[in-house]
């Protein structure tokens, strides 16, 4: 049994590495715009039984430089699939930008009302946040998929859009439209192992203190934004929550880093249907 486990552990990297070598001749480059939503202060108050309430104030802590480094690791995670997310405008990407919540068109009262609606979200909520709330906190001028009234318009997807909010709801860190073009991630989260109701800032990237860089041994206990973003973009490429028997599977593994050959094939098939920049090229 031990020899079988050793063989299996060697088989997965070999399969992915082989596929990566094949896909490197047919790299799919997907245009992505990253939105850092500012000006929406999100406040979460919670108390442990018998304890005093803890007040967590969350604003956007990331800079454009931070997001640039995060996206480099997102592309490291997706490299074995032969898929590259392009943010550089000079190469056809949508850029990484800080933008005012609601495009600056909302009053402070309206912005905070939406922000508190986000804070109050839990997994049992019947309100469709992806179509009603998150788009309302975005800037329609910077996303062709959002109408001026804040509703979604998926008829003209020219690129993928990643929204980074301070927080996106209780026990949540990310959400995305399946086979769509919009993904949303919170930079604070009270998803396990953090306690429900007590959000904490998540690490930006997987630690690089040891090698190999992207490995279960390096993965932060709280998860990493780069891995969460890569996971949510996987939903945009039609992938669902299956771990494919891999403990470090990007879509449902305990450590979210890698894809199976079957998932790679499926993601590439979906990527060819969506907005893309053509083949080849270096970033």
Phi and psi in degrees as a GROMACS rama.xvg file:
@    title "Ramachandran Plot"
@    xaxis  label "Phi"
@    yaxis  label "Psi"
@TYPE xy
-61.7118  -41.6991  UNK-2
-65.9714  -33.8033  UNK-3
-65.1424  -42.0116  UNK-4
-63.2714  -39.7931  UNK-5
-64.0798  -43.0624  UNK-6
-62.8594  -43.7221  UNK-7
-64.7708  -40.7475  UNK-8
-65.3543  -29.3946  UNK-9
-79.9951  -28.9609  UNK-10
-68.1965  -42.1988  UNK-11
-61.9864  -53.7084  UNK-12
-58.4919  -37.2034  UNK-13
-63.093  -44.6136  UNK-14
-62.5285  -45.2943  UNK-15
-67.5202  -41.5655  UNK-16
-62.6146  -39.276  UNK-17
-64.1592  -44.0924  UNK-18
-65.2852  -38.1422  UNK-19
-60.1536  -42.1429  UNK-20
-62.3903  -39.6403  UNK-21
-68.0983  -42.0238  UNK-22
-73.7138  -19.5851  UNK-23
-62.0578  -21.6297  UNK-24
-83.0365  -11.0647  UNK-25
-138.571  56.5823  UNK-26
-71.3989  133.488  UNK-27
-98.5947  122.726  UNK-28
-110.025  118.667  UNK-29
-110.571  126.936  UNK-30
-73.6481  130.071  UNK-31
-134.485  136.908  UNK-32
-113.914  129.332  UNK-33
-104.62  126.44  UNK-34
-111.773  119.852  UNK-35
-97.3108  107.397  UNK-36
-83.943  118.632  UNK-37
-114.291  158.771  UNK-38
86.889  6.29141  UNK-39
-115.213  88.1132  UNK-40
-71.9462  126.888  UNK-41
-115.653  123.602  UNK-42
-118.185  125.563  UNK-43
-120.854  125.039  UNK-44
-116.431  131.589  UNK-45
-154.459  154.392  UNK-46
-133.504  139.73  UNK-47
-75.7276  154.661  UNK-48
-51.6362  123.769  UNK-49
78.9932  3.08114  UNK-50
-112.785  172.199  UNK-51
-81.2986  154.642  UNK-52
-68.0182  138.821  UNK-53
-104.283  129.696  UNK-54
-107.45  117.042  UNK-55
-108.668  118.646  UNK-56
-102.186  122.12  UNK-57
-119.97  121.172  UNK-58
-124.988  172.19  UNK-59
-69.4952  112.052  UNK-60
-92.4232  -9.13466  UNK-61
-90.48  143.469  UNK-62
-98.348  170.76  UNK-63
-60.8518  -37.6167  UNK-64
-63.597  -40.6629  UNK-65
-59.7104  -47.7175  UNK-66
-64.7853  -32.1953  UNK-67
-63.2392  -42.9923  UNK-68
-67.2627  -37.6433  UNK-69
-61.8059  -44.7189  UNK-70
-66.9642  -28.7546  UNK-71
-62.0069  -40.4923  UNK-72
-75.9252  -32.5862  UNK-73
-56.459  -42.3795  UNK-74
-70.8419  -29.0889  UNK-75
-63.4922  -41.673  UNK-76
-65.2361  -38.8361  UNK-77
-87.1582  -9.07229  UNK-78
-55.3024  -41.4537  UNK-79
-62.0642  -18.2462  UNK-80
-87.8545  -3.78474  UNK-81
69.2649  28.2543  UNK-82
-120.579  132.011  UNK-83
-127.183  130.426  UNK-84
-92.3586  116.794  UNK-85
-99.5621  117.868  UNK-86
-105.981  -20.7958  UNK-87
-64.7628  115.835  UNK-88
-58.8044  -30.898  UNK-89
-66.3884  -18.2518  UNK-90
-109.076  9.39914  UNK-91
101.332  -1.0917  UNK-92
-78.6412  173.046  UNK-93
-95.2321  -2.99651  UNK-94
88.1734  168.618  UNK-95
-118.041  119.011  UNK-96
-136.929  144.921  UNK-97
-89.7155  132.305  UNK-98
-139.335  150.835  UNK-99
-69.2402  139.998  UNK-100
-57.0206  132.688  UNK-101
68.2733  16.5375  UNK-102
67.2678  14.9753  UNK-103
78.4613  3.12233  UNK-104
-88.2035  -11.1418  UNK-105
-93.8482  148.683  UNK-106
-71.6291  165.385  UNK-107
-60.2795  -38.4007  UNK-108
-64.8494  -43.7715  UNK-109
-64.9865  -40.9611  UNK-110
-63.5199  -44.9851  UNK-111
-69.5106  -30.4779  UNK-112
-64.196  -43.8472  UNK-113
-66.6879  -40.5528  UNK-114
-60.8585  -42.607  UNK-115
-70.2712  -28.6362  UNK-116
-64.9318  -38.5148  UNK-117
-64.5557  -46.1482  UNK-118
-59.8001  -35.6409  UNK-119
-78.7387  -9.54581  UNK-120
-64.3884  136.248  UNK-121
-131.314  173.437  UNK-122
-67.4346  -14.1957  UNK-123
-91.6953  -4.20625  UNK-124
-63.2134  138.215  UNK-125
-94.1754  -6.6672  UNK-126
-73.2229  133.118  UNK-127
-82.5392  94.3279  UNK-128
-67.0454  -31.4388  UNK-129
-68.3163  -25.5526  UNK-130
-108.529  -19.0226  UNK-131
-113.131  -33.6199  UNK-132
-108.298  -57.5387  UNK-133
-58.2565  -44.0508  UNK-134
-61.7877  -31.6637  UNK-135
-66.9123  -23.5264  UNK-136
-92.3781  4.1258  UNK-137
-100.312  175.738  UNK-138
-107.364  108.944  UNK-139
-57.0235  -28.4976  UNK-140
-67.906  -18.0852  UNK-141
-110.598  11.9627  UNK-142
-150.42  111.722  UNK-143
-67.6852  -11.7724  UNK-144
-88.6388  -0.883276  UNK-145
-117.704  125.361  UNK-146
-74.1848  160.327  UNK-147
-55.7495  -27.9423  UNK-148
-84.5025  3.13841  UNK-149
92.4696  -3.51911  UNK-150
-81.2447  160.63  UNK-151
-85.0486  140.87  UNK-152
-129.167  99.0722  UNK-153
-92.1867  10.0876  UNK-154
-76.6739  -21.3553  UNK-155
-129.18  58.0873  UNK-156
-75.8761  106.004  UNK-157
-92.9003  -17.1916  UNK-158
-160.779  170.509  UNK-159
-87.669  152.636  UNK-160
-130.33  128.278  UNK-161
-113.614  122.89  UNK-162
-106.791  126.014  UNK-163
-107.006  113.525  UNK-164
-105.167  160.004  UNK-165
-57.8008  -37.507  UNK-166
-159.736  146.72  UNK-167
-126.344  10.9148  UNK-168
130.945  165.593  UNK-169
-67.4899  131.49  UNK-170
58.9128  22.862  UNK-171
-117.341  148.542  UNK-172
-127.656  -22.3769  UNK-173
-157.279  157.881  UNK-174
-155.683  155.989  UNK-175
-158.686  158.029  UNK-176
-83.2543  126.276  UNK-177
-66.5135  125.708  UNK-178
58.4742  22.4395  UNK-179
-104.273  -157.978  UNK-180
-127.101  11.2618  UNK-181
-126.006  131.182  UNK-182
-129.291  146.219  UNK-183
-130.632  133.347  UNK-184
-136.819  139.691  UNK-185
-98.0538  136.103  UNK-186
-83.6014  -17.8478  UNK-187
-107.085  149.781  UNK-188
-157.115  146.943  UNK-189
-110.799  21.9091  UNK-190
-68.6098  149.947  UNK-191
-49.6266  141.872  UNK-192
-86.62  1.57322  UNK-193
-70.9572  155.465  UNK-194
-77.3887  136.639  UNK-195
-55.8193  125.681  UNK-196
97.9695  -7.53266  UNK-197
-124.986  76.9071  UNK-198
-64.624  147.049  UNK-199
-131.88  151.457  UNK-200
-68.7211  128.092  UNK-201
-85.4851  151.419  UNK-202
-59.7225  148.647  UNK-203
-76.916  -43.5812  UNK-204
-135.435  165.739  UNK-205
-69.5819  136.903  UNK-206
-57.9359  141.635  UNK-207
-109.887  21.4404  UNK-208
-71.2186  -22.6258  UNK-209
-133.618  174.939  UNK-210
-123.174  147.432  UNK-211
-71.1993  153.401  UNK-212
-59.2008  -52.126  UNK-213
-95.289  90.9324  UNK-214
-143.634  154.984  UNK-215
-56.5604  -32.7851  UNK-216
-66.3023  -29.7643  UNK-217
-88.1109  -15.4414  UNK-218
-67.1598  130.661  UNK-219
-64.9093  144.31  UNK-220
-58.0622  -37.2257  UNK-221
-82.2662  1.56828  UNK-222
82.1481  172.896  UNK-223
-132.996  142.882  UNK-224
-57.9918  -38.5339  UNK-225
-59.553  -41.4941  UNK-226
-71.0991  -39.6207  UNK-227
-63.209  -43.1641  UNK-228
-62.6266  -45.3874  UNK-229
-60.1985  -38.3755  UNK-230
-62.874  -48.7293  UNK-231
-66.3419  -37.0936  UNK-232
-65.106  -28.2534  UNK-233
-62.2335  -36.9127  UNK-234
-63.7711  -40.6588  UNK-235
-58.5068  -27.6853  UNK-236
-98.3585  26.7936  UNK-237
81.477  0.760211  UNK-238
-78.5628  140.372  UNK-239
-108.693  -175.981  UNK-240
-82.7297  81.4281  UNK-241
-129.931  137.535  UNK-242
-95.398  -5.5378  UNK-243
54.5002  27.1653  UNK-244
73.1173  16.0714  UNK-245
-114.212  123.018  UNK-246
-68.1115  -19.4511  UNK-247
-110.559  28.2978  UNK-248
-68.9427  136.044  UNK-249
-59.8885  -33.1713  UNK-250
-90.5505  -21.5129  UNK-251
-158.543  7.79783  UNK-252
-70.0951  162.075  UNK-253
-59.9658  -36.9586  UNK-254
-114.581  120.775  UNK-255
-95.3919  94.4552  UNK-256
-136.842  -39.1712  UNK-257
-123.272  159.828  UNK-258
-115.23  151.034  UNK-259
-81.466  161.844  UNK-260
-55.2567  -38.4705  UNK-261
-65.4868  -40.4831  UNK-262
-66.5824  -38.7894  UNK-263
-61.4809  -45.0179  UNK-264
-60.9405  -43.9229  UNK-265
-66.1247  -44.0621  UNK-266
-63.2606  -40.7647  UNK-267
-66.7148  -37.0434  UNK-268
-63.5095  -41.5501  UNK-269
-69.9953  -38.9957  UNK-270
-60.1165  -34.7177  UNK-271
-68.5884  -21.1222  UNK-272
-84.3722  -25.2538  UNK-273
-92.2371  -173.486  UNK-274
-64.0388  129.216  UNK-275
-145.387  166.549  UNK-276
-102.886  6.22886  UNK-277
98.1623  -173.402  UNK-278
-102.628  153.78  UNK-279
77.0748  -174.079  UNK-280
97.629  154.182  UNK-281
-118.286  147.731  UNK-282
